[in-house]
Amino acid sequence: DRFRLDGRIVLITGASSGLGNHFAHLLASAGARVAVAARRADKLQCLVESITAAGGQARALALDVTDSTSVRNCFHELTSWGVPDVVVNNAGITVTRPLLEQTEEDFDSVIETNLKGCWLVATEAARRMVATGRGGSIVNIASILGERVASGVAPYAISKAGVVQTTKVMALELARHNIRVNALLPGYVVTDLNREFLSSAAGDKLRSRIPTRRFNELTDLDGPLLLLVSDAGSGMSGSTLAVDGAHL
Ligand code: NDP
């Protein structure tokens, strides 16, 4: 089964909630050894216990993606397992307010986490994958807002457009090392990131404009993610895979 990940080492950033937490369960049940990384150690510990209780293999790693020393330490800690075969670059934040109310701090925090964080983790992973000579798969969790725009999320949309280009330039330069780099572009999924906004009147309006008239469920992302991380997607690199209910 080319979708299986038995024996593979997977690192997932931002795994303490939302999509990352869900992806950790998914990839552990596909057979991977899953390293889950974020800042909140207590949440990661619960996740590790829950994966282990279900018969999977998981461990928690402290990580702040905005800090290059923390990124290097995280990969260093993981060396007792080895260099990851798969990295899911998922850590991300947003600040939702009108363009002219966004502060310099808002802009910096979103760009540092979503764009610089993605870059730091992806390049550190790639360096180590090159050294093993085994190659690997890097999946950057961008967003439909990396390709289209909406009001109120300027720094976020700008950061995710940067993640899309990061994906394409890395795919180009790393192909000769057998490292695949793809971006997953989810549409809206209700998580801690956006629960307040999506539950508001503005969220209802947004949903009414989605052709399928619904937000995504976490499980809508399962097949697309498995495709990108596994041998089933071995011919894909530099792709942007949108999962968005035909959102216009
Ligand atoms: P959540 O807020 O639920 O999760 C975000 C995760 O990122 C948390 O685990 C958080 O962990 C982690 N994180 C934030 N900052 C850092 C940091 N500096 N270092 C390490 N980890 C960090 O949001 P989602 O699950 O919704 O978002 C996950 C990804 O999916 C993001 O990249 C988001 O942009 C993307 N996405 C989400 C969509 C949605 O509709 N929900 C749609 C499209 C894309 P901790 O605080 O413990 O560090």
Residues whose N, C-alpha, C, O or C-beta is under 5 A from the ligand:
A	BS01	NDP	G14 A15 S16 S17 G18 L19 G20 A38 R39 R40 L63 D64 V65 T66 N90 A91 G92 T113 I141 A142 S143 I144 P186 G187 Y188 V189 T191 D192 L193
